[in-house]
Amino acid sequence: MLKHACENVILPTSAQMLEDMERALARLRAVQGSAVWREAAIESSAVLMRGVCGLLEALNAPRDLKDSEVRAKRFACVKVAELQLYHNSQVHAGRNGRDIYGALKPQIEEARNAFRERFLKSSHGVPDYLHEEIVRALAQNDATLLGPKYPGPLV
């Protein structure tokens, strides 16, 4: 079963992610020192984060997870990584003020709505991996840092 998962799920997915990551690095090298480097760095960072999250999910995913659950976990990881990358100062301000949700409410709600639409409406039984990732990565496993108005896991 593990061999089947490696050959049919992990390796093909990993190969595509690695190719995407290689292209992102090549683009960074090609524009190094130019005026478009900052833009390329932001775009490449997003690609690299998605790749790293995807590879980690592929390696760490329990073998009994359904494909929809693996995709949901990957989606959550990427969304939270994007919040950390694009809104880093707000994440830190939210942690320091013990109100991450208040600092990032529009972005968190956008991610929650996307997660709900993609994974909770069409597929029953998928846990709220986005909530888990928000608590793990943004709140550093301290849910109280999310603040008093954080609505909690999606139902």
C-alpha positions as CSV (number, residue, x, y, z in Angstrom):
1,M,0.0,0.0,0.0
2,L,2.8,2.5,0.9
3,K,4.6,1.6,-2.4
4,H,1.4,2.2,-4.3
5,A,0.9,5.6,-2.6
6,C,4.5,6.6,-3.3
7,E,4.3,5.5,-7.0
8,N,0.9,6.9,-7.7
9,V,0.5,9.9,-5.5
10,I,3.6,11.2,-3.8
11,L,6.1,10.9,-6.7
12,P,3.9,12.4,-9.5
13,T,2.8,15.3,-7.2
14,S,6.3,15.9,-6.0
15,A,7.7,15.9,-9.5
16,Q,5.4,18.6,-10.6
17,M,6.0,20.7,-7.4
18,L,9.8,20.3,-7.8
19,E,9.5,21.4,-11.5
20,D,7.5,24.5,-10.4
21,M,10.1,25.3,-7.7
22,E,13.0,24.9,-10.1
23,R,11.3,27.3,-12.5
24,A,10.8,29.8,-9.7
25,L,14.4,29.6,-8.7
26,A,15.6,30.0,-12.3
27,R,13.4,33.1,-12.7
28,L,15.0,34.6,-9.5
29,R,18.5,33.9,-10.8
30,A,17.6,35.4,-14.2
31,V,16.4,38.7,-12.9
32,Q,18.9,39.1,-10.0
33,G,20.0,42.7,-9.7
34,S,17.3,44.0,-12.0
35,A,14.4,46.3,-11.3
36,V,11.9,43.4,-11.5
37,W,13.7,41.3,-8.9
38,R,11.3,42.3,-6.0
39,E,8.2,41.3,-8.0
40,A,9.9,38.1,-9.1
41,A,10.9,37.4,-5.5
42,I,7.3,37.7,-4.2
43,E,5.9,35.5,-7.0
44,S,8.7,32.9,-6.6
45,S,8.3,32.9,-2.8
46,A,4.6,31.9,-3.2
47,V,5.5,29.1,-5.6
48,L,8.3,27.9,-3.3
49,M,6.0,28.0,-0.3
50,R,3.3,26.0,-2.1
51,G,5.9,23.5,-3.2
52,V,7.4,23.1,0.3
53,C,3.9,22.8,1.8
54,G,2.9,20.3,-0.8
55,L,6.0,18.2,-0.4
56,L,5.6,18.2,3.4
57,E,2.0,17.2,3.1
58,A,2.8,14.4,0.7
59,L,5.5,13.1,3.0
60,N,3.6,13.5,6.3
61,A,0.1,12.7,5.2
62,P,-1.3,9.7,7.0
63,R,-1.8,7.0,4.5
64,D,-5.5,6.6,5.5
65,L,-6.4,10.1,4.4
66,K,-8.6,10.5,1.4
67,D,-7.4,12.5,-1.5
68,S,-9.9,15.3,-0.7
69,E,-8.4,15.5,2.8
70,V,-4.8,15.7,1.5
71,R,-5.9,18.5,-0.9
72,A,-7.7,20.3,2.0
73,K,-4.6,20.1,4.2
74,R,-2.4,21.4,1.4
75,F,-4.8,24.2,0.7
76,A,-4.8,25.3,4.4
77,C,-1.0,25.2,4.6
78,V,-0.6,27.3,1.5
79,K,-3.3,29.9,2.6
80,V,-1.7,30.3,6.0
81,A,1.8,30.5,4.5
82,E,0.6,33.2,2.1
83,L,-0.8,35.1,5.1
84,Q,2.6,34.9,6.8
85,L,4.4,36.0,3.7
86,Y,2.2,38.8,2.5
87,H,0.9,40.1,5.8
88,N,3.9,39.4,8.1
89,S,3.7,42.7,10.0
90,Q,0.0,42.2,10.7
91,V,0.7,38.7,11.9
92,H,3.3,40.0,14.4
93,A,1.1,42.8,15.5
94,G,-1.8,40.4,16.0
95,R,0.3,38.1,18.0
96,N,1.7,40.9,20.2
97,G,-1.8,42.3,20.7
98,R,-3.2,38.8,21.2
99,D,-5.7,39.4,18.4
100,I,-4.5,37.8,15.2
101,Y,-8.1,37.6,13.9
102,G,-8.7,41.3,14.5
103,A,-5.4,42.2,12.6
104,L,-6.2,39.9,9.7
105,K,-9.9,39.6,9.7
106,P,-10.5,40.2,5.9
107,Q,-7.8,37.9,4.9
108,I,-8.7,35.1,7.3
109,E,-12.4,35.4,6.3
110,E,-11.4,35.2,2.6
111,A,-9.4,32.0,3.3
112,R,-12.3,30.6,5.4
113,N,-14.8,31.2,2.7
114,A,-12.6,29.6,0.1
115,F,-12.0,26.6,2.3
116,R,-15.7,26.3,3.0
117,E,-16.6,26.5,-0.7
118,R,-13.9,24.0,-1.8
119,F,-13.9,21.4,0.8
120,L,-16.9,21.6,3.2
121,K,-19.8,22.0,0.9
122,S,-18.9,19.3,-1.6
123,S,-17.3,16.8,0.7
124,H,-18.6,15.6,4.0
125,G,-16.3,14.6,6.8
126,V,-13.4,16.8,5.9
127,P,-12.1,18.4,9.1
128,D,-11.4,22.1,9.3
129,Y,-7.7,21.9,8.4
130,L,-7.6,25.7,7.8
131,H,-8.5,26.3,11.5
132,E,-5.9,23.8,12.6
133,E,-3.2,25.5,10.4
134,I,-4.2,29.0,11.6
135,V,-3.8,27.9,15.2
136,R,-0.6,26.0,14.5
137,A,1.3,28.5,12.3
138,L,-0.2,31.9,12.9
139,A,-1.0,31.5,16.6
140,Q,2.0,29.2,17.3
141,N,-0.4,26.6,18.9
142,D,-1.9,29.2,21.3
143,A,-5.5,29.7,20.2
144,T,-5.9,32.6,22.7
145,L,-3.7,34.6,20.4
146,L,-6.5,34.6,17.8
147,G,-8.5,37.0,19.9
148,P,-11.9,37.1,21.4
149,K,-13.8,37.6,18.1
150,Y,-12.3,34.7,16.3
151,P,-15.3,32.5,15.3
152,G,-13.5,29.2,15.7
153,P,-13.5,26.1,13.4
154,L,-15.9,26.0,10.5
155,V,-18.8,23.8,11.1
